[in-house]
Amino acid sequence: MQNGQKTFVDYANRDGVLVLLHTEVPASLKGQGAGSRLARAVLDAARSRKVKISIKCDFLLHFISNHPEYRDIISL
């Protein structure tokens, strides 16, 4: 929840890998960093739980390309 509005990432757990499928941010929050805050929260949570991730979401793929510090948690 950001500014009282729901933001979320759809995901699936496949063989112990967290597959990030889709990121949803309301139009009213776009351009305000809501998606980036959500991405960091999800990726930081995966790292703290020592969970590898696979990314199918275009937004998160773009985010990771700009934030290489998260590449260590990506499953090959």
Steps between C-alpha positions, in 0.01 A plus 500: 500500500637840405308820564199285585510323163583138430824414319603138451714245321340179370729205557522123500726261688650246262738245646620741768551789257281809539373586151401868478227522237348847505525829687188711549507868598191722472518769232470768767833385651697467178804723474521538879741215571231262625608223263864536599416490871291187440779338296758569772269362770438176308864452403628583849250253651615226261864571586439497876324163467780370274251428221608501136274681253404476135354810336229493233378858562628767259502769770709288736736397219557868427543575871764226537687627193535836680576345840766232454534460876202262480643271231640261761152374586399419144470130423684386189 
